[in-house]
Amino acid sequence: MDFKELANKYKTPLYVYDLDYMATQYQELKEAFKGRKSILAYAVKANSNLSVIKHFAQLGAGADCVSIGEVRRALLAGVAPYKIIFSGVGKSDDEIREAIESDILYINVESEAELGRVELIAKELDKPSRISIRVNPNIDPKTHPYISTGLHDNKFGVDIESAKRMYIRSKNSSYLEPVGIHFHIGSQLTELDPIREAAEIVADMIRSLEVLDIELKFFDIGGGLGIKYDDETTIKPYDYAQAILGCLTALDITIICEPGRFLTANAGYFLTKVLYEKKNGEKRFVVVDGAMNDLLRPSLYKAYHKIDVITDSESEKSKADIVGPVCESGDFLAKDCELPILEHNDLVVVNSAGAYGFTMASNYNTRGRVAEVAIKDGEDRLIRKRETFEDIIANEKEFLD
Ligand code: LLP
């Protein structure tokens, strides 16, 4: 990929996505589940650009959504309604209503109180709602605490006993149709055992529900497959699938998998240009035009993203922090990076930026969100315009008295 040419053509900061790499990741995971019916419901939160969702939809993917905005994106991008899942711990009445009206595959319910709201709204609409219940299996996924979701300490899902009560209630309701069961223990998972353990617990639950004459059609294993940011040992899709399938002996059930990061992270690059270098005492900083508002992961999680630089500099390397223009000490893209002395306009490439990059961007410091470019079959194409100052103030301007 000619990053220099892309940076010149589209300016920086810039996100660039390799759609062919995304397709390869999709095919590998889909293939791993062959022999069973499966839907890969792409976790739209990872990268919700319409062109990216459309790309996955054309490969046959569904969509895992956490807001009605994401559901609308999925529908607009051409995802079949019967492959769309709506999850999340806090859905508004309007969101629930629209999800039922849109005839999506199911609403993933995360509390008893929410089940009550879904039932009430389905009754008002006189349209039964398909649901699944998100089970919190109380398993430590051994990942960053901010992206761990399967422990009782986390806000997600319900415990096994509550889930059982909720299924029985749903079976007895004319407005709730329990079709699935769901768990998602965390993100950036690099160990298989916690996933297997969770899958076993949830598979046992399916068996105990069958005894109660509650037959589920979908076994939703969430997302979470980790990727290599650095030198992590990752789980192979084949091993992942085998571990899951091993828990489902004698169960006739369709697998739903909700990958986000696995499909997009290593397909994405964040390009930013060097503004200048500076030193505070002995501490060296490379100041670039991209910042934490564009790519929050390093600041929020101390996440590591591999850095490459494109420069003519042949100077000796020394440690530097790569920092942005945002007015926060926590605004950095990399710490203690071994770099040559960089010149104005040299290019810094932040790797593994295709997931939770642009989607977590903000307008902090009145910085417009950056442009996004897709590469497919060797051709580059703008898929989101850079936000202008006018875009940022559009919703305020009319109220200026
Ligand atoms: N399904 C559910 C229910 C989820 O909560 C998530 C992610 C996924 C699927 C997709 O997970 P993935 O395959 O991408 O790991 N902002 C954080 C990640 C937050 C993940 C939230 N849930 C980060 O930048 O690492």
Boltz pocket constraint, residues with backbone or C-beta under 6 A from the ligand:
constraints:
  - pocket:
      binder: B
      contacts: [[A, 43], [A, 46], [A, 64], [A, 87], [A, 146], [A, 147], [A, 149], [A, 184], [A, 186], [A, 187], [A, 188], [A, 222], [A, 223], [A, 224], [A, 225], [A, 258], [A, 259], [A, 260], [A, 261], [A, 262], [A, 297], [A, 355], [A, 356]]
      max_distance: 6.0
